[in-house]
Amino acid sequence: MPQIVQGFSVAQPVEVVWKFFQDVPQVAACMPGVELLDSLSEDSYAGEMKVKLGPINAQFEGRAVIENLIETSHTGTISAKGADRQGGSRASAKVNYSLSTSGTGTKVEIVADITLQGAMAQFGRTGLINEVSGQLAQEFADCIEAKLGATTPEAAAEVMAGEVKGFSVFLKGLWAWLKSAFRSKKTS
């Protein structure tokens, strides 16, 4: 499967965003469809991710490990793998992220190598996974912005990402993929 590259900006200083990224429960709360179930160790977590894309529903249960945290360069890696017990799909991901100063805010760059097996793999073959990941990255960025912009800790705790709304995310991803396909044909 091709590499997925996403980026977004957060209107907060890089030190604030880095500190937020070190709070795994807060980060998980901003990831659409993700629920953190348990802290297995200082850098290992159990969780689940519910995904509904078109006709496919999956509930991946798995584990994520936080690795290679380098505060001086504001970089880190998350390695995760999980399985959908009902549908038989499996997924694994290695996500590298980096934070950098951009004006008065922070630019977040994410590079992910994702492997899908089973029914979910058909989305990787169509190129839709790249478009859907763009929609999910935007929802993640909006949630981070809202949490960091909250006026009280209580208000920040109430900010959470919603479920992966499969049909709307699927349609937005399909529309973006079709537009890019037609653009590339026009330039050929």
N, C-alpha and C positions, 0 to 999 in steps of 0.2 A: 504494500500500500504506500502511496506517496507520502512524503512528509507534509505535515500541516503547519503552516506558519501564520500566526495571527499577531496583531499588535493593537494596542489601544492606549489612550492617555487618561490619566487621572489628575484632577486639579488639586493635587496635594504634593508637598515636597517629597523627594525620594526617600528620606529617612523615615517619614511617616508611613509611606506605602510599604517600605521594607519591614518595619515593625509589624504592620498589619499582616504581611505575608508569613510572619513567624508564628502567628496565632492560628493554628490549623483549624480549630473549631469555627472561628470567624470566617476563614477562607472557605471552608466546606459549606457554611451557611449561604455563601454567595454563589455557589456552583449550582446551576439549574439541575434539578433532579437528584442531587446528592444528599445523602444523610450519613453523618458520621455516627457510627455505632459504638466504637470503643477505642481507647488509646491502648495499644498493645505494648508499647515501650515509648521511650523519649522521641523516637523518630518513625514509629510504625503504627498504622491505624487501620481499623476494620471499618468498612462502610458498605453502602449500597447505592446504586444509581439506577433510577427508573427512567426508561427511555421509551417513548412511543413515536415511531416514525412510520407514517403511512399505515399499512396494515399490520406492522410488527410492533409488538409490545415486549419489552425485556426488562427484567429486574436483575441487574448484575450485583452479585455479592462478592466482595473481594477485600484486598488489602493494598494499602499504599505505603510506600517508604519514602521519607524525605532524605535526600542525600546531597552531598557536595555543596553545602551552604557556605558561601564565601561573602562575608559582609563587606569587605573592601571593594569588591566588584559588583555587589548586589545581585548575585546569581545563585541559582539552586536547581536541583533536579528532583522530580517526583517520578518514581517508578511504581506502576500499579498494574494489577491483573485481577480479573474477576470472571465469574461464570454466571450465566442465566440458567438456573436449574430446570426451569420448565421448558424453555425453548431450545436449550442446548447450545446457544451461542457462547462464545468465549471472546474476551478482549484483553489485550495488554497494551500498555502505553509507557513510553519514556518521554517525559515532558521536561524540557529545559526552559527556564525562564530567566530573564534579565531585566533589571530596572535601571533606567538612566534619567538624568535630569533633562527636562525639556521645557525651557522657559522657566516659569514658576511652578510647573507641575512635573509629572513623572510619566515617562514613556515605558510601557510594559511590552516586552517582546516574548512571545511564546513559540517554541518550536517543538512539535510533538511527532513522534514516530508511533503510530497506532497500528496494531494488528487485530483484525477481526476475523473470527471463524464462525461458521454457521449462517443462519438466516440474515444476521446483521451485515455480513460481508458483502451482500449484494449492493449496499449503498456505497461502499468503498469503490466498487468497480465502476459506478456511474459518475463518479466525481461529485456526487451530492454531499458526501461527508465533508468536503472542504467548505461548501457553501453553508451547510448546517452549522459547522463549527464556528463560522463567522458570526452567525446569529447568536449562538451560545456565548461567544466571547463578548459580544456587545452587552448581553444581559448580565454577564459576570462583571463587566466594567461598570455598568449602571448601578449594580448592587454595592460594589466597593465604594463608588462615589457617594452613594446615599449613606452608607455606614460611617464613612469617614467625615461626612458633612453633618451628621446628626449633632444636635445641640446638647444631648445628654447621653450617658451610657445606656440608660433605659431605652431611649429612642433608637440608639444604634442596635441594641439587642433585638428589637422588633423587626429590623430590616432583614429580609431573607429572600433568596431567589425562589421562584416558583418551580413547579414541575416543568419538565421538558414537554411543552405543548406540541405534541407530535404533528398534528395535521397543519397547524399554522406555521411551525418551524419548517416542516417538510415543504409546504407551499412557498414560503419565502425563499428557502434554499433552492427549490426547483426553479423559481422565477429568476433568481440571480444567476444560476447555472445556465439557464437558457439564454439570458441576455449576454453573458460572456461568450457562449458558444456562437451566437449570431454575430457578435462583434468581431470575433476572430475569423469568421468566414468572410465578413465584409473586407477585412484588411488583407486577406489572402489573394 
